[in-house]
Structures are given as structure tokens and as C-alpha cells.
Amino acid sequence: MKNLRTLFILASIIIQAQHSRAQCPSNKRQLETAAGYGLINSGSVTGQLNYTSSGFGTPFATARYFMFNRLAFGVYAGFTSENGAVDDYFNPSRRTTLKKKHTTIAVELYYIYAFRKRLEIYTLLGAGQATVTTETTNATNGTTARTESSLKAHYTPVGVRYGGRLGIFAELGLGYKGIINGGISFKFGSPCWWKQ
């Protein structure tokens, strides 16, 4: 009788474990934070052939909340500092130096296409305000500063995240995050989905 009871309890535990694993992975009501670096963002392209720049990428931070298993709403903050110069080919002494600071705050919608054991394949779309402060120095006008704001967007057709609670990610996209970006992310909440 004891063996039968023990066998019944063991079978119940195994069935319960299998049932709970079937519910995973689940991101619903989870919070995720990420930090990364993007290369060649849209703010660093000026369209001037005689422009040289030392700024190349964008460090950023993101926090997102999963409203549903595959859909999250997030907030993005990124900052870029860029030093450059514009040369006058006809009068080389009229070189203009520029210091630009790009700050972007945006909201993002994040959707996961597919889950695998520790792999997520996703897309995201974001939009927000970018503020650019430009300090210009030249021999004629001295130093002048100008601040401009504009609407910026970002679209990532494909992104990949690998890991459990702590993971790494890489994205291909176009916009304020850069053409290629990557970094690390951390998920809070129930460990169900990342223990598989």
C-alpha cells in the first residue's frame, strides 16, 4: 500500500512538471532590460562629401514589459557624441569643426516570431524624439550652438536573443539604433521559461 501511494505521488509530480513545462516559455507580465551598442545610426549620416567624423556608434538602454507572451511595449534611450569637420576645398583655411550630441528617447513595440529553448527571433518598431545639439566653430563666426528636435524611427526586421534570464542579442535594422546593434539583456520574473 505504501509503495502504491509513493508511486501515485511520484506520478502526480511528473505529470504536474510536464504540465508546467508545456506552459513555457512565457514572457507574459515579465520585465526585460537591455543595454547595447549600435553601429552607423541614421543621425551620423550628413550627406556632405567633404564631412569627416570621429563618431561611429550609439550606446543605448531599453526597458520593456511583456503585455502578452509574444508582445512587449518598451522605452528606449540612446546617446551619441560626434566630432567632425567640414572642409572648404576652395579655401582650406576656412575649416569648420562640429561637435554634435544626439539624444533619442523613443517608445518601441517588440514582437517575438518564434521561441526555441533559449532562442527568440523577433522584430521591433520604434519612434520617438531626437534632439541634436551642434556646436560649430570656424574662423569667420567663432563658436555658435544650435539645438534641433525631430521625429526619428527605427525598424528591426529581424533580431535574435539567446540565453536564459541573462542573454545576448543582435539586431539588423534601420534607424536610430543603427544598422547593426547588439548587447546584453536581463529578464525579471518567473523562471519557468528560462529553465527549460
Secondary structure as UniProt FT lines:
FT   HELIX           2..22
FT   TURN            28..29
FT   STRAND          31..39
FT   HELIX           42..44
FT   TURN            49..50
FT   STRAND          51..53
FT   STRAND          57..66
FT   STRAND          71..86
FT   TURN            89..90
FT   TURN            92..93
FT   STRAND          96..115
FT   STRAND          119..138
FT   TURN            139..141
FT   STRAND          142..163
FT   STRAND          166..175
FT   TURN            176..177
FT   STRAND          180..187
FT   TURN            192..194
//
